[in-house]
Amino acid sequence: MKILALSDIHGDRSLIKRMAEKADKEKVDLVILAGDLGDHDGSLDGLVGPFKEKGLDVALLPGNHEGLAEINFLVDRYGAKNLHGYIIKKGDVGIFGCGYADVGLHQISDEDLFNTLKQAHTSLGDVKKKIMVTHVQPNNSILGLGLFPGNKGVRKAIEQFKPDIHICGHIHETHGIEETIGTTRVMNVGKSGKIIEL
């Protein structure tokens, strides 16, 4: 299975067109958009359509710049899949997630984020590989540069559910950086995106 994951697009439609071309060329099975999709005025036009025009499946969740209303609009309009508290299974891979962050209009507490992930994780059942997707990074992580505390609920979920991969974004300055927490490969995919093969 091959995934293109990216976050923190902030309305960059030319980037989306390039990423849709890349996803098509790389023959990815799924595109994951891990929050902060819209631009400063909240417009989401042109941010999912280019992927769907290539016949690609798209899964997404809200960041701290959009809410569930905007995400559900994209789900209804494009047939994208909402990962906020939900799961997707592709073959023997299970994907679960929770959106929002610790700052901005759309915030979530550490406890609520963990409980949302826990409920989704419980629905996964028996899968060979697990991918957890959040917008915010775990606390005590190099992905926060020591300046941004991150979310304790994300950290707890990584430690308890032991996903093979954790995808996040939120901190622009650390996009592209990876670390390992326990047995989990944790990555801030950011605007530059990442091709992940399982």
Helices and strands as residue ranges (DSSP letters): E 2-6, H 13-25, E 30-33, H 49-53, E 58-60, H 68-78, E 81-82, E 87-90, E 93-98, H 110-124, E 129-134, G 142-144, H 152-161, E 165-168, G 172-174, E 178-181, E 184-188, E 194-197
